[in-house]
Amino acid sequence: MAFATTRVAVVSTPAVRSASFDELTARTFHDIVRLRLDTFVVEQRCPYPELDGRDILPTTRHLWIEKDGEVVAYLRLYLGADGSSWIGRVATAPGQRGRGLAASLMRSALATAPRPVRISAQVRLEGWYAGFGFTRCGGDFLEDGMPHAPMVLEDPGSPPAEELDADALGER
């Protein structure tokens, strides 16, 4: 009796790294800031105050994914003055988009973030964030010349979004 050979594609989930500012190496922080500037200032042509003081807050967590030692996806999670968690600066390197890296970061952040979680989403990405359970909680506003929408995730039991990754993810 002969057995048929079956090939199974192995899909590995990239490791999500997490650190406070004090735990970051200077090189990692440099690479994070470079990715954010390349995405928001250069690609999206939105000059903004990159160093806003939130990176160094004791409640801030930096989450990122590396490939071959290079930061290729990133987001920032911190507690706001009102006690809400905030997610922002979501960015994926152009050559790594469409692989679910930003979704992996979001799932990791949402697994630990106290509720409610708030974001200022670029309007074109509202549906992507809705896939994680975020709902709009106000009207559109301009931030750095781009339409944004305030969104919130209240329910701690919201299901994780499917493997999604949007092109040029980002908000400030």
KOLDRENMAR-122808 format. One record per residue (C-alpha): residue number from 1; residue in one letter; x, y, z. Coordinates in Angstrom, 2 decimals, m for minus. Layout:
<sites>
<site nr="NUM" rest="A" X="X" Y="Y" Z="Z"/>
...
</sites>
This chain:
<sites>
<site nr="1" rest="M" X="0.00" Y="0.00" Z="0.00"/>
<site nr="2" rest="A" X="1.39" Y="3.41" Z="m0.99"/>
<site nr="3" rest="F" X="0.70" Y="6.62" Z="0.85"/>
<site nr="4" rest="A" X="0.18" Y="9.87" Z="m0.98"/>
<site nr="5" rest="T" X="2.60" Y="12.64" Z="m0.18"/>
<site nr="6" rest="T" X="0.88" Y="15.74" Z="1.14"/>
<site nr="7" rest="R" X="2.62" Y="19.07" Z="1.41"/>
<site nr="8" rest="V" X="1.50" Y="21.39" Z="4.16"/>
<site nr="9" rest="A" X="2.42" Y="25.03" Z="4.04"/>
<site nr="10" rest="V" X="3.82" Y="26.16" Z="7.36"/>
<site nr="11" rest="V" X="2.89" Y="29.69" Z="8.25"/>
<site nr="12" rest="S" X="4.78" Y="31.04" Z="11.19"/>
<site nr="13" rest="T" X="3.45" Y="33.88" Z="13.26"/>
<site nr="14" rest="P" X="6.12" Y="36.54" Z="13.66"/>
<site nr="15" rest="A" X="7.28" Y="37.28" Z="17.18"/>
<site nr="16" rest="V" X="5.77" Y="40.45" Z="18.60"/>
<site nr="17" rest="R" X="8.26" Y="42.26" Z="20.79"/>
<site nr="18" rest="S" X="7.19" Y="44.61" Z="23.56"/>
<site nr="19" rest="A" X="9.14" Y="47.02" Z="25.73"/>
<site nr="20" rest="S" X="8.88" Y="50.20" Z="27.72"/>
<site nr="21" rest="F" X="11.03" Y="53.11" Z="26.57"/>
<site nr="22" rest="D" X="13.65" Y="52.34" Z="29.23"/>
<site nr="23" rest="E" X="13.86" Y="48.74" Z="27.98"/>
<site nr="24" rest="L" X="14.46" Y="49.73" Z="24.35"/>
<site nr="25" rest="T" X="17.97" Y="49.83" Z="22.97"/>
<site nr="26" rest="A" X="19.03" Y="53.05" Z="21.30"/>
<site nr="27" rest="R" X="19.23" Y="51.15" Z="17.99"/>
<site nr="28" rest="T" X="15.69" Y="49.77" Z="18.30"/>
<site nr="29" rest="F" X="14.24" Y="53.17" Z="19.16"/>
<site nr="30" rest="H" X="16.11" Y="54.69" Z="16.20"/>
<site nr="31" rest="D" X="14.65" Y="52.03" Z="13.89"/>
<site nr="32" rest="I" X="11.14" Y="52.56" Z="15.29"/>
<site nr="33" rest="V" X="11.31" Y="56.32" Z="14.76"/>
<site nr="34" rest="R" X="12.74" Y="55.82" Z="11.27"/>
<site nr="35" rest="L" X="9.80" Y="53.55" Z="10.32"/>
<site nr="36" rest="R" X="7.30" Y="56.07" Z="11.72"/>
<site nr="37" rest="L" X="8.92" Y="59.00" Z="9.89"/>
<site nr="38" rest="D" X="9.24" Y="57.05" Z="6.64"/>
<site nr="39" rest="T" X="5.55" Y="56.12" Z="6.83"/>
<site nr="40" rest="F" X="3.89" Y="59.29" Z="8.09"/>
<site nr="41" rest="V" X="6.17" Y="62.16" Z="7.09"/>
<site nr="42" rest="V" X="7.73" Y="60.88" Z="3.86"/>
<site nr="43" rest="E" X="5.17" Y="58.47" Z="2.37"/>
<site nr="44" rest="Q" X="1.98" Y="60.15" Z="3.61"/>
<site nr="45" rest="R" X="3.45" Y="63.67" Z="3.43"/>
<site nr="46" rest="C" X="2.17" Y="64.63" Z="6.87"/>
<site nr="47" rest="P" X="4.77" Y="66.52" Z="8.87"/>
<site nr="48" rest="Y" X="3.86" Y="66.29" Z="12.54"/>
<site nr="49" rest="P" X="5.60" Y="66.55" Z="15.91"/>
<site nr="50" rest="E" X="7.04" Y="63.02" Z="16.06"/>
<site nr="51" rest="L" X="8.58" Y="63.30" Z="19.52"/>
<site nr="52" rest="D" X="5.44" Y="64.12" Z="21.49"/>
<site nr="53" rest="G" X="6.57" Y="62.89" Z="24.91"/>
<site nr="54" rest="R" X="4.31" Y="59.82" Z="24.90"/>
<site nr="55" rest="D" X="7.11" Y="57.42" Z="23.94"/>
<site nr="56" rest="I" X="8.76" Y="57.89" Z="27.33"/>
<site nr="57" rest="L" X="5.67" Y="57.69" Z="29.56"/>
<site nr="58" rest="P" X="5.97" Y="54.94" Z="32.17"/>
<site nr="59" rest="T" X="2.66" Y="53.46" Z="30.92"/>
<site nr="60" rest="T" X="3.74" Y="53.28" Z="27.26"/>
<site nr="61" rest="R" X="4.44" Y="49.94" Z="25.61"/>
<site nr="62" rest="H" X="6.18" Y="49.81" Z="22.24"/>
<site nr="63" rest="L" X="5.21" Y="46.75" Z="20.19"/>
<site nr="64" rest="W" X="7.09" Y="45.80" Z="17.05"/>
<site nr="65" rest="I" X="8.00" Y="42.99" Z="14.70"/>
<site nr="66" rest="E" X="11.46" Y="42.51" Z="13.25"/>
<site nr="67" rest="K" X="12.58" Y="40.74" Z="10.12"/>
<site nr="68" rest="D" X="16.29" Y="40.05" Z="9.69"/>
<site nr="69" rest="G" X="17.02" Y="42.44" Z="12.57"/>
<site nr="70" rest="E" X="15.03" Y="45.31" Z="11.05"/>
<site nr="71" rest="V" X="11.85" Y="46.82" Z="12.55"/>
<site nr="72" rest="V" X="9.16" Y="46.20" Z="9.91"/>
<site nr="73" rest="A" X="5.93" Y="46.84" Z="11.84"/>
<site nr="74" rest="Y" X="5.15" Y="48.90" Z="14.92"/>
<site nr="75" rest="L" X="2.49" Y="50.34" Z="17.19"/>
<site nr="76" rest="R" X="2.43" Y="52.31" Z="20.42"/>
<site nr="77" rest="L" X="0.11" Y="51.60" Z="23.36"/>
<site nr="78" rest="Y" X="m0.21" Y="53.93" Z="26.34"/>
<site nr="79" rest="L" X="m2.64" Y="55.03" Z="29.04"/>
<site nr="80" rest="G" X="m4.20" Y="58.44" Z="28.54"/>
<site nr="81" rest="A" X="m4.88" Y="60.95" Z="31.30"/>
<site nr="82" rest="D" X="m8.51" Y="59.76" Z="31.39"/>
<site nr="83" rest="G" X="m7.46" Y="56.15" Z="32.10"/>
<site nr="84" rest="S" X="m8.31" Y="54.95" Z="28.58"/>
<site nr="85" rest="S" X="m5.76" Y="52.94" Z="26.64"/>
<site nr="86" rest="W" X="m4.62" Y="54.57" Z="23.40"/>
<site nr="87" rest="I" X="m3.15" Y="52.86" Z="20.36"/>
<site nr="88" rest="G" X="m1.37" Y="54.90" Z="17.74"/>
<site nr="89" rest="R" X="1.59" Y="55.22" Z="15.40"/>
<site nr="90" rest="V" X="0.59" Y="51.97" Z="13.66"/>
<site nr="91" rest="A" X="2.99" Y="51.48" Z="10.76"/>
<site nr="92" rest="T" X="4.19" Y="48.68" Z="8.48"/>
<site nr="93" rest="A" X="7.19" Y="48.93" Z="6.13"/>
<site nr="94" rest="P" X="6.06" Y="49.01" Z="2.47"/>
<site nr="95" rest="G" X="7.75" Y="45.74" Z="1.55"/>
<site nr="96" rest="Q" X="6.04" Y="43.91" Z="4.43"/>
<site nr="97" rest="R" X="2.44" Y="45.01" Z="3.91"/>
<site nr="98" rest="G" X="m0.29" Y="42.49" Z="3.24"/>
<site nr="99" rest="R" X="1.23" Y="39.86" Z="5.55"/>
<site nr="100" rest="G" X="m0.91" Y="40.45" Z="8.62"/>
<site nr="101" rest="L" X="1.86" Y="42.07" Z="10.66"/>
<site nr="102" rest="A" X="m0.21" Y="45.05" Z="11.81"/>
<site nr="103" rest="A" X="m3.04" Y="42.67" Z="12.72"/>
<site nr="104" rest="S" X="m0.63" Y="40.62" Z="14.85"/>
<site nr="105" rest="L" X="0.46" Y="43.79" Z="16.63"/>
<site nr="106" rest="M" X="m3.15" Y="44.86" Z="17.20"/>
<site nr="107" rest="R" X="m4.14" Y="41.47" Z="18.62"/>
<site nr="108" rest="S" X="m1.15" Y="41.55" Z="20.98"/>
<site nr="109" rest="A" X="m1.92" Y="45.08" Z="22.14"/>
<site nr="110" rest="L" X="m5.63" Y="44.38" Z="22.61"/>
<site nr="111" rest="A" X="m4.89" Y="41.22" Z="24.60"/>
<site nr="112" rest="T" X="m3.41" Y="43.31" Z="27.42"/>
<site nr="113" rest="A" X="m4.86" Y="46.82" Z="27.02"/>
<site nr="114" rest="P" X="m7.30" Y="47.93" Z="29.72"/>
<site nr="115" rest="R" X="m10.65" Y="48.97" Z="28.28"/>
<site nr="116" rest="P" X="m11.77" Y="51.25" Z="26.85"/>
<site nr="117" rest="V" X="m9.20" Y="51.44" Z="24.05"/>
<site nr="118" rest="R" X="m9.25" Y="54.56" Z="21.90"/>
<site nr="119" rest="I" X="m7.72" Y="55.40" Z="18.53"/>
<site nr="120" rest="S" X="m7.68" Y="58.29" Z="16.11"/>
<site nr="121" rest="A" X="m8.03" Y="56.28" Z="12.90"/>
<site nr="122" rest="Q" X="m7.37" Y="57.52" Z="9.42"/>
<site nr="123" rest="V" X="m10.86" Y="57.46" Z="7.89"/>
<site nr="124" rest="R" X="m9.72" Y="55.19" Z="5.06"/>
<site nr="125" rest="L" X="m8.79" Y="52.57" Z="7.68"/>
<site nr="126" rest="E" X="m12.01" Y="52.78" Z="9.71"/>
<site nr="127" rest="G" X="m13.23" Y="49.42" Z="8.38"/>
<site nr="128" rest="W" X="m9.94" Y="47.74" Z="9.22"/>
<site nr="129" rest="Y" X="m10.16" Y="48.90" Z="12.82"/>
<site nr="130" rest="A" X="m13.85" Y="47.94" Z="12.95"/>
<site nr="131" rest="G" X="m12.68" Y="44.38" Z="12.27"/>
<site nr="132" rest="F" X="m11.13" Y="44.42" Z="15.75"/>
<site nr="133" rest="G" X="m14.35" Y="45.65" Z="17.33"/>
<site nr="134" rest="F" X="m13.68" Y="49.40" Z="17.30"/>
<site nr="135" rest="T" X="m16.68" Y="51.65" Z="16.72"/>
<site nr="136" rest="R" X="m16.80" Y="55.28" Z="15.72"/>
<site nr="137" rest="C" X="m17.45" Y="57.61" Z="18.64"/>
<site nr="138" rest="G" X="m17.51" Y="61.02" Z="16.97"/>
<site nr="139" rest="G" X="m17.33" Y="62.94" Z="13.74"/>
<site nr="140" rest="D" X="m14.47" Y="63.23" Z="11.27"/>
<site nr="141" rest="F" X="m11.68" Y="65.68" Z="12.03"/>
<site nr="142" rest="L" X="m8.52" Y="66.73" Z="10.24"/>
<site nr="143" rest="E" X="m5.22" Y="65.75" Z="11.76"/>
<site nr="144" rest="D" X="m2.12" Y="66.80" Z="9.88"/>
<site nr="145" rest="G" X="m4.28" Y="67.41" Z="6.81"/>
<site nr="146" rest="M" X="m5.75" Y="63.88" Z="6.76"/>
<site nr="147" rest="P" X="m9.33" Y="62.93" Z="7.69"/>
<site nr="148" rest="H" X="m9.46" Y="60.95" Z="10.93"/>
<site nr="149" rest="A" X="m12.25" Y="59.42" Z="13.00"/>
<site nr="150" rest="P" X="m12.32" Y="58.85" Z="16.75"/>
<site nr="151" rest="M" X="m12.96" Y="55.18" Z="17.53"/>
<site nr="152" rest="V" X="m13.32" Y="53.18" Z="20.73"/>
<site nr="153" rest="L" X="m13.30" Y="49.54" Z="21.77"/>
<site nr="154" rest="E" X="m15.37" Y="49.09" Z="24.91"/>
<site nr="155" rest="D" X="m16.12" Y="45.39" Z="25.00"/>
<site nr="156" rest="P" X="m13.35" Y="43.27" Z="26.49"/>
<site nr="157" rest="G" X="m14.81" Y="40.21" Z="24.75"/>
<site nr="158" rest="S" X="m14.60" Y="41.56" Z="21.19"/>
<site nr="159" rest="P" X="m13.39" Y="38.92" Z="18.75"/>
<site nr="160" rest="P" X="m9.99" Y="39.43" Z="17.12"/>
<site nr="161" rest="A" X="m10.02" Y="40.55" Z="13.52"/>
<site nr="162" rest="E" X="m9.17" Y="38.19" Z="10.70"/>
<site nr="163" rest="E" X="m5.68" Y="38.22" Z="9.22"/>
<site nr="164" rest="L" X="m5.87" Y="41.70" Z="7.73"/>
<site nr="165" rest="D" X="m3.24" Y="44.23" Z="6.89"/>
<site nr="166" rest="A" X="m3.98" Y="47.61" Z="5.34"/>
<site nr="167" rest="D" X="m1.65" Y="49.49" Z="3.09"/>
<site nr="168" rest="A" X="0.11" Y="52.41" Z="4.78"/>
<site nr="169" rest="L" X="m1.33" Y="51.89" Z="8.21"/>
<site nr="170" rest="G" X="m0.93" Y="54.84" Z="10.47"/>
<site nr="171" rest="E" X="m2.39" Y="57.41" Z="12.72"/>
<site nr="172" rest="R" X="m0.96" Y="59.82" Z="15.17"/>
</sites>
